[in-house]
Amino acid sequence: MKRNVGMLILFLLLGWLVGAWIAIALEPVQSLSFLTASKVIRWSPQADLNIISYDFTIQLKLCLLSLISMIISVWLYRKL
């Protein structure tokens, strides 16, 4: 199977999503709070150019469990 960048991005996004779901499921467990604590990264470019204006927000929510699952997804991608 030919590897390409699109497939790698798909694997990374799916790994991130699975890690986020697992983190949400494990939130009630206090002893695993270091894995499920998340940090929000927000980027909000905006401009008003008199004839056109825009306001765009990108928000990423990362936790340690998501990063671990993304690393596993890269490992699985390389095994293909």
C-alpha positions as CSV (number, residue, x, y, z in Angstrom):
1,M,0.0,0.0,0.0
2,K,1.4,3.4,-1.0
3,R,1.8,5.8,1.9
4,N,0.9,9.4,1.5
5,V,0.4,12.5,3.6
6,G,-3.4,12.4,3.5
7,M,-3.4,9.0,5.0
8,L,-1.0,10.1,7.8
9,I,-3.2,13.1,8.6
10,L,-6.3,10.8,8.7
11,F,-4.5,8.4,11.1
12,L,-3.4,11.4,13.3
13,L,-6.9,12.8,13.4
14,L,-8.5,9.4,14.2
15,G,-5.9,8.8,16.9
16,W,-6.6,12.3,18.4
17,L,-10.3,11.6,18.3
18,V,-10.0,8.2,20.0
19,G,-7.7,9.6,22.6
20,A,-10.2,12.4,23.4
21,W,-13.1,9.9,23.7
22,I,-11.0,7.7,26.1
23,A,-10.1,10.8,28.1
24,I,-13.7,11.8,28.4
25,A,-14.6,8.2,29.5
26,L,-11.8,8.2,32.1
27,E,-12.5,11.7,33.6
28,P,-14.3,10.4,36.7
29,V,-11.2,8.4,37.7
30,Q,-9.2,10.8,40.0
31,S,-6.0,8.8,39.9
32,L,-5.8,9.3,36.1
33,S,-6.4,13.0,36.1
34,F,-2.9,13.7,34.8
35,L,-3.8,11.8,31.6
36,T,-7.2,13.4,31.1
37,A,-6.5,17.1,32.1
38,S,-6.7,19.0,28.8
39,K,-5.2,22.3,27.6
40,V,-7.1,24.4,25.1
41,I,-5.0,26.1,22.3
42,R,-7.0,28.9,20.6
43,W,-6.1,30.9,17.5
44,S,-8.4,33.7,16.5
45,P,-7.3,35.8,13.5
46,Q,-9.6,38.7,12.5
47,A,-9.5,41.7,10.2
48,D,-11.6,44.6,9.1
49,L,-10.5,45.8,5.7
50,N,-13.3,48.3,5.2
51,I,-14.9,46.3,2.3
52,I,-14.6,42.8,3.9
53,S,-14.1,41.6,7.4
54,Y,-13.6,38.2,8.9
55,D,-13.4,36.6,12.3
56,F,-12.2,33.0,12.4
57,T,-11.5,30.9,15.4
58,I,-9.6,27.6,15.6
59,Q,-9.6,25.8,19.0
60,L,-7.6,22.7,19.7
61,K,-8.1,20.7,22.9
62,L,-5.1,18.5,23.8
63,C,-4.5,16.1,26.7
64,L,-1.7,13.6,27.4
65,L,-4.0,10.7,26.5
66,S,-4.7,12.3,23.1
67,L,-1.0,12.7,22.4
68,I,-0.3,9.1,23.4
69,S,-3.0,7.9,21.0
70,M,-1.6,10.0,18.2
71,I,1.8,8.5,18.7
72,I,0.2,5.0,18.6
73,S,-1.6,6.0,15.4
74,V,1.7,7.0,13.7
75,W,3.2,3.7,14.8
76,L,0.2,1.9,13.2
77,Y,0.6,4.0,10.1
78,R,4.2,3.0,9.8
79,K,3.3,-0.7,10.2
80,L,1.1,-0.6,7.1
